[in-house]
Amino acid sequence: MKLTFKLISTICLFLLITNTDIFAQGCVAIRSTGGISTMDEHPDSTNSNAYWLINSNSRYYKSFRHFVGKQEQFQRTEMHNNVINKVYTQDISLSRVLNNRWSLSLDIPMADNSRSQVQSALGKRFSTHSFGVGDIRFSGYYWLFNPATSKNGNIQAGIGIKFPTGAYNYQDYFLSATGGKTLGPVDQSIQLGDGGTGVTAEINAYYNFTHKFGLYGNFFYLVSPKDVNTTLRSSSPASATTIATTGDVLSVPDQMLIRFGATLAVKKFDFSLGVRDDCLPVKDLVGGSDGFRRPGYIIGAEPGVTYHIKSVSLYAYAPIAIIRDRTQSVPDIRTTQLTGKYTQGDAAFADYVINVGITFKF
């Protein structure tokens, strides 16, 4: 009995600490929304005492490979005019497990982002930066089945609110064609927030086949009812076509995550291997889909390892991109219809993301 609950706790704690962030691979601006797909540790069914979980997750990636659809634009790296995003995010998540069914979670992300690009007229590379608090998220969770009777597996449902606490109009200095500096909004991919209040829905599940081997799965969706924010895509004057297709102002998009995989417990270590699909949809479920966005998805393999020391867990995970697809946005579709010429923008993606962190139970 104790071994079974230990395994359940191991798998659920694994799901807690490996889902702090969405992939956020590059110019497809899939940001951390605070404790994404958080699965709280499943307690012993005979113990209804409340306790705390605190997780600190550090994430880093470098995006530099350009894609239009699934086709990589190799010439961008060969000509050294590719965009290079470097993103570091520190997430602090605090969860309160109220009993063996209910829990609450609060996540506060901090980001330090940079974007290197080439001023085409001068052929000179320069960088813009953003730093600060991202969009904070508060959520509640409930185990659908009684832990006392559902000992091999369970499903957790969650709902939350994402607040627009991160700056969505962060500005920095750009290199102009004359060699001077011009103040303007940084690119959407390194903005700290999207400027909209969102509602999140989650389903987290696990099933144990043996005392050492189990499966996990997560589904997360952020609904963003707001259509666009007030941030212009560029400080330079937009063309008539760009304005007509609403591509001159930033969109407030939905985002989605699907994960599933397997875990294997070996003494104090948990090894895992899974597949994840991070997606920024072309169109939102609720509200308009106007404005500039770089929709797309990343399907990746997600290996990881966790080491447990009593009430502390250390972990490292490195999702590796397998398929990267920058899909056609609403302004792209409208431009194609307006001009009669097929239009599809590009986006820069990373090869992998590094996640390392620590979780405390107290």
Beta strands, then each sheet from edge to edge (+ up, - down):
strand 1: 51-68
strand 2: 71-72
strand 3: 84-97
strand 4: 102-119
strand 5: 124-133
strand 6: 137-143
strand 7: 153-162
strand 8: 171-175
strand 9: 181-185
strand 10: 198-208
strand 11: 213-223
strand 12: 228-232
strand 13: 249-251
strand 14: 255-266
strand 15: 269-280
strand 16: 296-309
strand 17: 312-317
strand 18: 320-326
strand 19: 347-350
strand 20: 354-361
sheet 1: 2+ 1- 3+ 4- 5+
sheet 2: 2+ 1- 19+
sheet 3: 2+ 1- 20+ 17- 16+ 15- 14+ 11- 10+ 7- 6+
sheet 4: 2+ 1- 20+ 17- 16+ 18-
sheet 5: 8+ 9-
sheet 6: 12+ 13-
end
